[in-house]
């Protein structure tokens, strides 16, 4: 996995007193580095595994022949805009079909979720599913980086 470096500017304001009634702040700074994972698109063998698992999930949720499959590599926190508790590299897969959320827990008396788009989040290191959802409209996967066809 490649990592890119990003410079972080840390500014510290120090109060100072001048002669007389004048006072003020002097800003000092230091430059440090933090690493942010750069997630590459999957290689052909990994893509084949992701495709098989995606079709399996689609089949278990009402549509064994999904279409328009796309994948993007990003981090989980980036995809969920900071609303999750981990930030590992992930592959986001989106497929189109007619889905019924049989794998979603549903309270008694509530309807089963449905959607035309299934989004599945795979941990890039383990290919385990961390999250998934059904929606009426697709995510704009290209906004997270280069996409590739799932080959459906």
Secondary structure, 3 states (H helix, E strand, C coil): CEEEEEEEEEEEEEEEECCCCCEEEEEEEEEEEEEEEECCCCCHHHHHHHHHHHHHHHHHCCCCCCEEEEEEEEEHHHHCCCCCCCCCEEEEEEEEEEEECCCCCCCCCCCCCEEEEEEEEEECCCCCEEEEEEECCCCCHHHHCCEEECCC
